[in-house]
Amino acid sequence: MKEQKASLAFKIDVRLADRVRSFCRERGVKYGFFIEKALEERLQREELKEDLLDLKVLRPSEKEAVSLEDYLKDKAHERL
């Protein structure tokens, strides 16, 4: 099945746009592919930063955590 694509329109600094176009042209990389991969990588980096912050915040309460198996057992007993 062919991947669906969507268009995004945005304004960026002319010098940056020129640099990206030149970079892609010199290396034979498609402009849209380059932008798509750059956006994916940036999103992954931002998500990783959020995950690391969650880990830092939640680390102190890790001692209070219970295993998923124990949690599910307790929930099953509550329903009875």
N, C-alpha and C positions, 0 to 999 in steps of 0.2 A: 504494500500500500504506500502510495506517495505521501511524503510529509507535507502537511499543510503549512503555508507561509502567510504571514501578515505583514503589512507595511507600517512603518513608524516614520513620522515626520517630526523633525526637530531641528533647531538651529544651533550651530556650534561655531566657534571662532574660525574665521576663514583660514588662518595660518595652520590650525590643527587639521582642518579638512584637506588642505593642500598636502600636508605632510603625510596623511593617511593615504591619499590617492597616489602620491609619488611612491610611497613604501610598497603599496600593493602592485602598482604598475611595474616597478623595478624587479619585483620578486615573482611576478606572475600569479599573484594571489587575487582572487575575486574580492572586490570591495565589500559586497554584502556578506560574504563568508567571513571575512576578517572582522567586520563590525559585530556580526552575530556571535562569533567566538569570544571577542573581547567583552561583550555584555555578559555572556555566560560565565566567564572567568571572574568578572567583577562581582556578580551575584553570589557565586560560590564563596568568594573571599569574605563578603559581607555576612553571609550565613554562618561561615566558620567563626567569624569574630563574635557573632551573637551566641553561638554554641559555647565558645570559650568563656564568655562572660557568664552564661548560665552555670557552667561548670564551676567557675570561681565562686559564684554566689551560693550555689547549692552544696558545695563540697563539705562545709561544716555540718550539714544535716545528714550527710551520708551514713553516719553511724546509726541513725534512727530508721534507715530504710529496711524494708523486708523484701524477701524474694518474691517474685511474681507467683511462684507456686504457693507459697504460704498465704499471700494475699487472696488468691483465688479460692483456696481452701476456706479461709475465714468468710469470704463472701458466700460460698456455698452453704456454710453452716448458718449464716444469718438468714438465709431464705427458708430454712427448715422450720 
